[in-house]
Amino acid sequence: MNCLIKTQTNFSVSGFYLWSFPFSVNKRHWTSLNQEKFCFLFVCLFVCLFCFVLFLAEQMKEDENFSLPPMDGYPNCKEKLKWMKNMWRTDPCYSRHGVNGSLPSIFIYLSESSSLVLSSLFQMDPAVVRESLKGLYPSLANKRQLHWIHQRIRSMEEVWVEAGRSLSAKYNLTERTAKQILVHPGALTDESGTHIAEDAFSGGPLGEQVQWSDLIATLYILGHHLHLSASIPALKAFLQGNTNGCPPQHSKVEPNLIYTDIVGLRQIQEVIGSSWIKYKCIFRILDTFGTEPDFNHPDWVTKHHLHGPFGGLNMTLLQFYTMFPHTPDNTFLGFVVQHQLISKESEQFKSTKRQNQALVYGKRATFWQGKEAYVDVIHKYLDIHGTADNTAAIPSYVKNHGIIKGRDVQTLLRQSKVFVGLGIPLEGPAPLEALANGCAFLNPKIQPPLSSLNSEIFKGKPTIREVTSQHPYAEAIGEPYVWMVDIHNETEVERALTAILNQTIEPYLPYEFSCEGMLQRVNTLVEKQDLCSSTRSWPPLSALQVVKAEAGTSCKKACQRMGLICEPAFFPNLNSVKNLAKYSVDCQTSEFSDGHLVYPAYLNSSKHCVFQSDPLLFSCVRSDQSLIRICPCRDYIKDQIALCKACI
């Protein structure tokens, strides 16, 4: 083996000088070294040098694709960026926080945690719909707890970007200011002890992570400045300033909005103590199952013994953001049903042919227990496929694919005619993914309905909402897409299967669960849902429609019967004798009280009106057998229930 060695060679790459190892080779040394070992050493050195050159080239490529915002009037910004570009290796703290020498990584670090005047630079810059998610990836890549979220966002980048373009073409999104937004999914932190982040790759629940993923992508595409926190130290660094040993920071970014969950809210309260109150109205709390007023109000919780790990938060109910539109008392945030693939995969995906098979909804083998007779009935009509974590615990005739990636699940759904619910898990994303892929859903009825009053699943949850099927949202969609079945009634199951096999359905996805639908909804909420101001009114008062609910009927049901939805933001507009008179409610006598959750209401026999004295106790979902409720209703955009027709 021959080696050509050139001593003292200088390599210049974009202003960086690298020196090769200074070899001095003479005959005496050569005879003392094994030639092959010497060549191997040189090859190793060359490979290391080559990798380093590639690393620098990748940084240069990142820099070329990265555009800085205008910095007119902020001369220190450029100086700070230049200093960091040259000096980031001087303190290991920088690399621990994701800095790798490229402009995007430096910019993200400075914008999230530095003393630089970027906070003031960003205060009034416009929110521009982004054409790429690449600037988001560095802040996700260095957070292990967000690994699954990072993967999902990357897999959907093309779809997100196209949805942003589509929404921009339909609506004027130019006159918006970029917000500083802290995103802290507390349940995903190591400190929470839930292990949700780790279990995501081994069949664990994905609902919360799907929602966080889609929220982060949505806010970024909409042009806002995100500050991602996935640990208590990161939270402290953002809210308290530097605590991690990095060079001192003299100022911190003040958030315009904080998205977290109930675990995260508790963590924030512990980190900054009573100071959290100054942020109270800008919190948006992701809350899978929703929170009802009696569980939210601390005094009511104490008086009625409703204590639990998730209640007594004393927030405005609209600050709780739910997975599905469970209750109009909360705000529907939602998520995106992943059914679109990137363009290079879509043609192959479209060519997938429907087989005579069913896919069972149940990653945990324990979900299958006690359902053998039900699955046996389905097996008489269809081949059965599964994605369970334990083949030994499910029927032998099931072709089990194990825990697989989302893209592979979609392929199975495209091949299947029926998606089989087992009764659990409740209210997950998968049934909507099935419908979006043209697969009918068998939705098991639940009798008696489950709630926190009779079910361990809901025990401790701040709601007494009753769940009448595995997926109440899908239940409302109905046939021919969703078929309600009693899994213990063989005749009923066979009747549903026969109907499904004799029909052809097209893929169906409600707009509110598409990328564009979520972009529209979140953009409207960010721009118009102001829970800090007592004077700003949204939704617009022009959307208010007043409905009288019969005794024993909630406002939620009364509005639904009129094709409307209850809007709690309008309750204050009905909470006086003068205002009710505008809607032909004649109050002969009246009083204010905080003794019930159904006010404003009246007794028809005596024309006595009762008004709510505590705004935190307004509720769309409660009823009383003796009182007629006065309900604030509004219309809504088809397949976008969170928004009224005048809201956008």
BELLINRA-V180801 format. One record per residue. N is the residue number from 1. RES is the residue in three letters. SS is DSSP state (hx for helix, st for strand, lp for the rest). OMEGA is omega in whole degrees, 0 to 359 (999 if undefined). NEAR is the number of other C-alpha atoms within 12 Angstrom. Layout:
BEGIN
<<N/RES/SS/OMEGA/NEAR> <N/RES/SS/OMEGA/NEAR>>
END
This chain:
BEGIN
<<1/MET/lp/181/11> <2/ASN/lp/178/12> <3/CYS/lp/175/15> <4/LEU/lp/186/14> <5/ILE/lp/176/20> <6/LYS/lp/186/16> <7/THR/lp/175/14> <8/GLN/lp/180/14> <9/THR/lp/177/16> <10/ASN/st/175/16> <11/PHE/st/178/18> <12/SER/st/179/16> <13/VAL/st/177/20> <14/SER/lp/175/16> <15/GLY/lp/179/11> <16/PHE/st/181/16> <17/TYR/st/181/15> <18/LEU/st/180/21> <19/TRP/st/176/18> <20/SER/lp/179/24> <21/PHE/lp/185/22> <22/PRO/lp/179/15> <23/PHE/lp/171/19> <24/SER/lp/189/14> <25/VAL/lp/172/19> <26/ASN/lp/188/10> <27/LYS/hx/182/10> <28/ARG/hx/178/9> <29/HIS/hx/184/13> <30/TRP/hx/181/16> <31/THR/hx/181/12> <32/SER/hx/180/12> <33/LEU/lp/173/16> <34/ASN/lp/186/13> <35/GLN/hx/182/19> <36/GLU/hx/179/15> <37/LYS/hx/180/16> <38/PHE/hx/178/23> <39/CYS/hx/179/19> <40/PHE/hx/178/17> <41/LEU/hx/181/19> <42/PHE/hx/179/24> <43/VAL/hx/178/21> <44/CYS/hx/179/16> <45/LEU/hx/180/20> <46/PHE/hx/179/24> <47/VAL/hx/179/15> <48/CYS/hx/180/17> <49/LEU/hx/180/24> <50/PHE/hx/179/18> <51/CYS/hx/180/14> <52/PHE/hx/177/20> <53/VAL/hx/177/21> <54/LEU/hx/178/15> <55/PHE/hx/179/19> <56/LEU/hx/179/24> <57/ALA/hx/179/20> <58/GLU/hx/176/21> <59/GLN/hx/179/25> <60/MET/hx/179/23> <61/LYS/hx/177/17> <62/GLU/hx/181/24> <63/ASP/hx/181/24> <64/GLU/hx/183/14> <65/ASN/lp/185/18> <66/PHE/lp/180/23> <67/SER/lp/177/17> <68/LEU/lp/175/22> <69/PRO/lp/177/23> <70/PRO/lp/182/16> <71/MET/lp/179/19> <72/ASP/lp/180/13> <73/GLY/lp/180/12> <74/TYR/lp/185/19> <75/PRO/hx/182/16> <76/ASN/hx/182/18> <77/CYS/hx/182/29> <78/LYS/hx/180/25> <79/GLU/hx/181/16> <80/LYS/hx/177/25> <81/LEU/hx/180/33> <82/LYS/hx/180/19> <83/TRP/hx/181/20> <84/MET/hx/180/31> <85/LYS/hx/183/28> <86/ASN/hx/192/20> <87/MET/hx/186/20> <88/TRP/hx/179/30> <89/ARG/hx/185/18> <90/THR/hx/179/16> <91/ASP/lp/182/17> <92/PRO/hx/179/17> <93/CYS/hx/183/22> <94/TYR/hx/181/29> <95/SER/hx/177/22> <96/ARG/hx/180/22> <97/HIS/lp/169/34> <98/GLY/lp/180/31> <99/VAL/lp/179/34> <100/ASN/lp/179/34> <101/GLY/lp/179/34> <102/SER/lp/180/32> <103/LEU/hx/180/35> <104/PRO/hx/182/35> <105/SER/hx/178/35> <106/ILE/hx/183/40> <107/PHE/hx/180/42> <108/ILE/hx/179/37> <109/TYR/hx/182/41> <110/LEU/hx/183/40> <111/SER/hx/182/38> <112/GLU/hx/191/41> <113/SER/hx/187/44> <114/SER/lp/176/32> <115/SER/lp/181/27> <116/LEU/lp/181/33> <117/VAL/lp/178/29> <118/LEU/hx/180/37> <119/SER/hx/178/32> <120/SER/hx/178/25> <121/LEU/hx/185/28> <122/PHE/lp/189/33> <123/GLN/lp/187/23> <124/MET/lp/181/20> <125/ASP/lp/184/24> <126/PRO/st/174/23> <127/ALA/lp/182/28> <128/VAL/lp/179/27> <129/VAL/lp/187/37> <130/ARG/lp/181/33> <131/GLU/lp/181/27> <132/SER/lp/175/30> <133/LEU/lp/187/35> <134/LYS/hx/179/28> <135/GLY/hx/179/34> <136/LEU/hx/191/37> <137/TYR/hx/180/31> <138/PRO/hx/181/34> <139/SER/hx/174/41> <140/LEU/hx/188/34> <141/ALA/hx/183/27> <142/ASN/lp/178/27> <143/LYS/lp/183/27> <144/ARG/hx/183/22> <145/GLN/hx/182/36> <146/LEU/hx/185/39> <147/HIS/hx/180/29> <148/TRP/hx/178/35> <149/ILE/hx/179/39> <150/HIS/hx/181/32> <151/GLN/hx/182/26> <152/ARG/hx/181/35> <153/ILE/hx/178/37> <154/ARG/hx/183/29> <155/SER/hx/184/28> <156/MET/lp/187/33> <157/GLU/hx/183/34> <158/GLU/hx/180/28> <159/VAL/hx/179/34> <160/TRP/hx/182/42> <161/VAL/hx/179/31> <162/GLU/hx/178/27> <163/ALA/hx/177/32> <164/GLY/hx/178/37> <165/ARG/hx/182/26> <166/SER/hx/180/22> <167/LEU/hx/179/29> <168/SER/hx/180/25> <169/ALA/hx/183/14> <170/LYS/hx/185/14> <171/TYR/lp/177/18> <172/ASN/lp/181/19> <173/LEU/lp/187/28> <174/THR/lp/186/20> <175/GLU/lp/180/17> <176/ARG/lp/177/22> <177/THR/st/179/23> <178/ALA/lp/181/35> <179/LYS/lp/169/34> <180/GLN/st/188/37> <181/ILE/st/174/37> <182/LEU/st/177/40> <183/VAL/st/183/45> <184/HIS/st/177/44> <185/PRO/lp/188/48> <186/GLY/hx/182/42> <187/ALA/hx/180/35> <188/LEU/hx/181/40> <189/THR/lp/176/32> <190/ASP/hx/183/26> <191/GLU/hx/181/23> <192/SER/hx/180/23> <193/GLY/lp/184/15> <194/THR/lp/181/19> <195/HIS/lp/180/20> <196/ILE/hx/182/30> <197/ALA/hx/182/35> <198/GLU/hx/185/24> <199/ASP/hx/184/19> <200/ALA/lp/184/29> <201/PHE/lp/181/25> <202/SER/lp/175/22> <203/GLY/lp/179/25> <204/GLY/lp/181/24> <205/PRO/lp/184/30> <206/LEU/lp/187/32> <207/GLY/hx/181/33> <208/GLU/hx/182/38> <209/GLN/hx/174/40> <210/VAL/hx/182/38> <211/GLN/hx/178/41> <212/TRP/hx/179/44> <213/SER/hx/185/41> <214/ASP/hx/176/41> <215/LEU/hx/181/44> <216/ILE/hx/180/45> <217/ALA/hx/181/50> <218/THR/hx/182/46> <219/LEU/hx/181/44> <220/TYR/hx/179/41> <221/ILE/hx/181/43> <222/LEU/lp/172/45> <223/GLY/lp/181/38> <224/HIS/lp/180/38> <225/HIS/st/185/45> <226/LEU/st/175/41> <227/HIS/st/187/41> <228/LEU/st/178/49> <229/SER/st/180/40> <230/ALA/lp/179/39> <231/SER/lp/178/31> <232/ILE/hx/177/33> <233/PRO/hx/179/24> <234/ALA/hx/178/35> <235/LEU/hx/178/37> <236/LYS/hx/181/25> <237/ALA/hx/181/34> <238/PHE/hx/187/40> <239/LEU/hx/183/36> <240/GLN/hx/188/25> <241/GLY/lp/186/27> <242/ASN/lp/174/25> <243/THR/lp/191/20> <244/ASN/lp/177/23> <245/GLY/lp/176/16> <246/CYS/lp/177/24> <247/PRO/lp/188/21> <248/PRO/lp/177/17> <249/GLN/lp/189/24> <250/HIS/lp/179/16> <251/SER/lp/179/23> <252/LYS/lp/180/27> <253/VAL/lp/175/35> <254/GLU/lp/183/29> <255/PRO/lp/171/31> <256/ASN/lp/178/33> <257/LEU/st/175/35> <258/ILE/st/175/40> <259/TYR/st/178/41> <260/THR/st/173/42> <261/ASP/st/184/38> <262/ILE/hx/176/40> <263/VAL/hx/180/32> <264/GLY/hx/178/35> <265/LEU/hx/177/40> <266/ARG/hx/180/29> <267/GLN/hx/179/32> <268/ILE/hx/179/38> <269/GLN/hx/178/26> <270/GLU/hx/184/17> <271/VAL/hx/186/24> <272/ILE/hx/175/22> <273/GLY/hx/184/17> <274/SER/hx/180/13> <275/SER/hx/182/14> <276/TRP/hx/183/21> <277/ILE/hx/182/18> <278/LYS/hx/178/19> <279/TYR/hx/194/27> <280/LYS/hx/186/27> <281/CYS/hx/181/27> <282/ILE/hx/176/34> <283/PHE/st/169/39> <284/ARG/st/193/41> <285/ILE/st/178/44> <286/LEU/st/191/43> <287/ASP/lp/190/43> <288/THR/lp/188/40> <289/PHE/lp/178/42> <290/GLY/lp/180/39> <291/THR/lp/180/48> <292/GLU/lp/192/44> <293/PRO/hx/182/44> <294/ASP/hx/178/42> <295/PHE/hx/182/38> <296/ASN/hx/186/39> <297/HIS/lp/185/33> <298/PRO/hx/181/24> <299/ASP/hx/179/23> <300/TRP/hx/178/26> <301/VAL/hx/181/25> <302/THR/hx/183/16> <303/LYS/hx/185/14> <304/HIS/lp/175/17> <305/HIS/lp/182/16> <306/LEU/lp/183/28> <307/HIS/lp/178/24> <308/GLY/lp/184/24> <309/PRO/lp/186/18> <310/PHE/lp/186/35> <311/GLY/lp/176/35> <312/GLY/lp/185/33> <313/LEU/lp/175/35> <314/ASN/lp/179/30> <315/MET/lp/168/36> <316/THR/lp/187/35> <317/LEU/hx/180/42> <318/LEU/hx/176/43> <319/GLN/hx/178/44> <320/PHE/st/185/44> <321/TYR/st/189/40> <322/THR/st/177/36> <323/MET/lp/179/40> <324/PHE/lp/179/38> <325/PRO/lp/182/37> <326/HIS/lp/187/38> <327/THR/lp/178/43> <328/PRO/lp/176/43> <329/ASP/lp/178/44> <330/ASN/lp/178/40> <331/THR/st/178/39> <332/PHE/st/175/38> <333/LEU/lp/178/48> <334/GLY/lp/181/49> <335/PHE/lp/181/43> <336/VAL/lp/175/46> <337/VAL/lp/184/40> <338/GLN/lp/179/38> <339/HIS/lp/179/38> <340/GLN/lp/178/33> <341/LEU/lp/177/28> <342/ILE/lp/192/21> <343/SER/hx/184/16> <344/LYS/hx/179/11> <345/GLU/hx/191/19> <346/SER/hx/181/18> <347/GLU/hx/178/12> <348/GLN/hx/181/14> <349/PHE/hx/181/25> <350/LYS/hx/183/21> <351/SER/lp/179/12> <352/THR/lp/183/20> <353/LYS/lp/179/18> <354/ARG/lp/179/24> <355/GLN/lp/178/22> <356/ASN/lp/185/25> <357/GLN/st/176/32> <358/ALA/st/175/41> <359/LEU/st/182/44> <360/VAL/st/180/51> <361/TYR/st/181/44> <362/GLY/lp/180/40> <363/LYS/lp/177/37> <364/ARG/lp/180/28> <365/ALA/hx/179/31> <366/THR/hx/178/23> <367/PHE/hx/184/26> <368/TRP/hx/186/33> <369/GLN/lp/181/20> <370/GLY/lp/182/19> <371/LYS/lp/186/29> <372/GLU/hx/182/25> <373/ALA/hx/179/20> <374/TYR/hx/180/32> <375/VAL/hx/177/40> <376/ASP/hx/179/26> <377/VAL/hx/181/27> <378/ILE/hx/181/40> <379/HIS/hx/177/28> <380/LYS/lp/184/20> <381/TYR/lp/190/24> <382/LEU/lp/168/29> <383/ASP/st/185/29> <384/ILE/st/175/35> <385/HIS/st/179/37> <386/GLY/st/175/42> <387/THR/lp/185/36> <388/ALA/lp/183/31> <389/ASP/lp/183/24> <390/ASN/lp/183/26> <391/THR/hx/185/24> <392/ALA/hx/186/18> <393/ALA/hx/181/23> <394/ILE/lp/183/32> <395/PRO/lp/186/27> <396/SER/lp/181/18> <397/TYR/lp/181/20> <398/VAL/lp/173/30> <399/LYS/st/186/24> <400/ASN/st/182/31> <401/HIS/lp/182/23> <402/GLY/lp/179/26> <403/ILE/lp/185/27> <404/ILE/lp/181/21> <405/LYS/lp/182/22> <406/GLY/hx/180/30> <407/ARG/hx/180/25> <408/ASP/hx/175/22> <409/VAL/hx/179/33> <410/GLN/hx/177/35> <411/THR/hx/178/34> <412/LEU/hx/179/38> <413/LEU/hx/178/42> <414/ARG/hx/180/37> <415/GLN/hx/188/30> <416/SER/lp/177/34> <417/LYS/lp/184/42> <418/VAL/st/171/48> <419/PHE/st/192/46> <420/VAL/st/174/50> <421/GLY/st/179/45> <422/LEU/lp/183/41> <423/GLY/lp/173/39> <424/ILE/lp/2/33> <425/PRO/lp/182/31> <426/LEU/lp/167/35> <427/GLU/lp/176/35> <428/GLY/lp/180/35> <429/PRO/lp/192/36> <430/ALA/hx/180/41> <431/PRO/hx/178/48> <432/LEU/hx/175/44> <433/GLU/hx/178/37> <434/ALA/hx/180/44> <435/LEU/hx/181/40> <436/ALA/hx/178/34> <437/ASN/lp/174/39> <438/GLY/lp/183/36> <439/CYS/lp/180/44> <440/ALA/st/184/47> <441/PHE/st/171/47> <442/LEU/st/187/47> <443/ASN/st/183/46> <444/PRO/st/173/39> <445/LYS/st/176/31> <446/ILE/st/179/27> <447/GLN/st/355/19> <448/PRO/st/180/14> <449/PRO/st/179/22> <450/LEU/st/174/27> <451/SER/lp/178/25> <452/SER/lp/181/24> <453/LEU/lp/185/20> <454/ASN/lp/186/18> <455/SER/lp/176/20> <456/GLU/lp/181/11> <457/ILE/lp/183/17> <458/PHE/lp/183/27> <459/LYS/lp/180/22> <460/GLY/lp/179/24> <461/LYS/lp/185/32> <462/PRO/lp/181/34> <463/THR/lp/171/37> <464/ILE/lp/176/28> <465/ARG/lp/180/28> <466/GLU/lp/180/25> <467/VAL/st/186/31> <468/THR/st/177/26> <469/SER/st/179/33> <470/GLN/lp/183/39> <471/HIS/lp/183/42> <472/PRO/hx/179/34> <473/TYR/hx/178/29> <474/ALA/hx/178/40> <475/GLU/hx/181/27> <476/ALA/hx/178/23> <477/ILE/hx/173/23> <478/GLY/lp/182/20> <479/GLU/lp/10/23> <480/PRO/lp/183/29> <481/TYR/lp/186/38> <482/VAL/st/183/39> <483/TRP/st/179/39> <484/MET/st/181/37> <485/VAL/st/167/34> <486/ASP/lp/188/28> <487/ILE/lp/178/34> <488/HIS/lp/180/23> <489/ASN/lp/185/19> <490/GLU/hx/180/21> <491/THR/hx/181/16> <492/GLU/hx/179/23> <493/VAL/hx/181/33> <494/GLU/hx/179/28> <495/ARG/hx/179/22> <496/ALA/hx/180/33> <497/LEU/hx/180/38> <498/THR/hx/179/20> <499/ALA/hx/181/23> <500/ILE/hx/183/33> <501/LEU/hx/178/26> <502/ASN/lp/180/13> <503/GLN/lp/172/18> <504/THR/lp/180/17> <505/ILE/lp/175/25> <506/GLU/lp/175/17> <507/PRO/lp/182/24> <508/TYR/lp/177/30> <509/LEU/lp/175/31> <510/PRO/lp/183/28> <511/TYR/hx/184/26> <512/GLU/hx/178/32> <513/PHE/hx/173/38> <514/SER/lp/177/35> <515/CYS/hx/181/43> <516/GLU/hx/179/37> <517/GLY/hx/179/34> <518/MET/hx/176/41> <519/LEU/hx/180/44> <520/GLN/hx/184/42> <521/ARG/hx/183/39> <522/VAL/hx/178/38> <523/ASN/hx/180/41> <524/THR/hx/179/31> <525/LEU/hx/180/31> <526/VAL/hx/185/37> <527/GLU/hx/192/28> <528/LYS/hx/181/23> <529/GLN/lp/181/31> <530/ASP/lp/181/25> <531/LEU/lp/178/30> <532/CYS/lp/184/23> <533/SER/lp/177/12> <534/SER/lp/183/12> <535/THR/lp/182/10> <536/ARG/lp/185/14> <537/SER/lp/174/22> <538/TRP/lp/0/32> <539/PRO/lp/181/33> <540/PRO/lp/184/24> <541/LEU/hx/179/25> <542/SER/hx/181/19> <543/ALA/hx/184/27> <544/LEU/lp/172/33> <545/GLN/st/186/31> <546/VAL/st/180/36> <547/VAL/st/175/35> <548/LYS/st/180/34> <549/ALA/st/176/38> <550/GLU/lp/177/26> <551/ALA/lp/181/24> <552/GLY/lp/182/21> <553/THR/lp/178/28> <554/SER/lp/176/39> <555/CYS/hx/178/46> <556/LYS/hx/181/37> <557/LYS/hx/181/29> <558/ALA/hx/178/33> <559/CYS/hx/180/33> <560/GLN/hx/181/28> <561/ARG/hx/179/18> <562/MET/lp/182/22> <563/GLY/lp/183/19> <564/LEU/lp/176/31> <565/ILE/st/178/41> <566/CYS/st/181/49> <567/GLU/lp/185/47> <568/PRO/hx/179/43> <569/ALA/hx/181/39> <570/PHE/hx/182/34> <571/PHE/hx/180/41> <572/PRO/hx/181/32> <573/ASN/hx/178/33> <574/LEU/hx/193/38> <575/ASN/lp/176/38> <576/SER/lp/179/29> <577/VAL/hx/183/30> <578/LYS/hx/182/19> <579/ASN/hx/180/23> <580/LEU/hx/179/31> <581/ALA/hx/179/18> <582/LYS/lp/183/16> <583/TYR/lp/173/22> <584/SER/lp/173/16> <585/VAL/lp/185/31> <586/ASP/lp/180/24> <587/CYS/lp/177/28> <588/GLN/lp/174/19> <589/THR/st/182/19> <590/SER/st/176/25> <591/GLU/st/173/22> <592/PHE/st/182/22> <593/SER/st/172/21> <594/ASP/lp/185/24> <595/GLY/lp/182/21> <596/HIS/lp/182/28> <597/LEU/lp/186/35> <598/VAL/lp/181/44> <599/TYR/lp/6/45> <600/PRO/lp/181/53> <601/ALA/st/178/49> <602/TYR/st/175/38> <603/LEU/st/185/29> <604/ASN/lp/184/23> <605/SER/lp/184/15> <606/SER/lp/183/16> <607/LYS/lp/179/20> <608/HIS/st/182/24> <609/CYS/st/177/35> <610/VAL/st/182/34> <611/PHE/st/184/38> <612/GLN/st/180/32> <613/SER/lp/180/22> <614/ASP/lp/184/27> <615/PRO/hx/180/32> <616/LEU/hx/182/36> <617/LEU/hx/171/37> <618/PHE/lp/182/48> <619/SER/lp/174/45> <620/CYS/lp/196/42> <621/VAL/lp/182/40> <622/ARG/lp/180/37> <623/SER/lp/178/29> <624/ASP/lp/185/23> <625/GLN/lp/184/17> <626/SER/lp/186/19> <627/LEU/lp/173/32> <628/ILE/st/182/33> <629/ARG/st/173/48> <630/ILE/st/193/52> <631/CYS/st/175/48> <632/PRO/st/182/47> <633/CYS/st/174/41> <634/ARG/st/174/39> <635/ASP/lp/177/31> <636/TYR/lp/178/29> <637/ILE/st/179/24> <638/LYS/lp/181/17> <639/ASP/lp/175/26> <640/GLN/st/192/32> <641/ILE/lp/181/36> <642/ALA/lp/187/46> <643/LEU/lp/174/38> <644/CYS/lp/183/30> <645/LYS/lp/179/20> <646/ALA/lp/187/19> <647/CYS/lp/187/28> <648/ILE/lp/999/27>>
END
